[in-house]
Amino acid sequence: MLCFSEMEFVTEDMKQRLLAVENYVQQSPIEEQFKLLCTELLAANELPYNPYPWLVNKFQVIAQRY
């Protein structure tokens, strides 16, 4: 889970923007969907050398729903 409430920020505006992102992520199923993708990846018989392209492609489709 993202947690910006205890971080130091350069500006108050930056803090407000990051808190808005944190609230959005908490209210949407995006974080849970990402966990499911990671579980799917790790359940594979063989991990790809570089899993990031696979994760990005799958997550991009999910993220576009929200």
N, C-alpha and C positions, 0 to 999 in steps of 0.2 A: 504494500500500500504506500502510496506517496504520502509524505508528511513534510509539509513546508512550514508548519507553524513554529518550529523551533530553529529554523535556519536564519542566518544573518543575510540581510538583503542590502543591495546597493541603494535602492530607492523604495519608497512606500508603494509607488506604482507597480514596481516589479513584484512586490509581495502580494498585492491585490490580484494581479494577473495570474500568478502561480497558484494562489488559493482558489481562484475561479476554476483553473484547470483541475486542481485536486478535487473540488466539489463535483465537477462534471464526471470525472473518472469514477468517483465513489457512487454516483447516482446511476451510472450506466453499467452494463454487464461487461465492459471492455476488459477489466482486470481479470475477471473470472474466465473469460474467453481465452485470454493470453495464457493463463494457468493450464487450461485444457489443451492448448496447442503444445505447451512445453511437455505435458504428460504424454501426449501422442508422440511427440518426437522422441522422448526418452524410452517409450515402450517399443520402439522399433527394434528389429533384430540387429540392425547395424546402423550406427550413427553416421550421418554424412560428414565428410571432412570439414566442411564449412556449413553449419546449419542455418546461418543467418539468411541467405537468400530464400530458403524454404520458409522460414518463420516470417520474413517480410512479406512474401507473396500471400501466404495464408492470412496473416494478420491484416494486411491491407484490405482484403475482401471483407473481413469482419468489421474493420474500422469504418468502412464506407457506409455501413448500415446505421451508424450513430453519428 
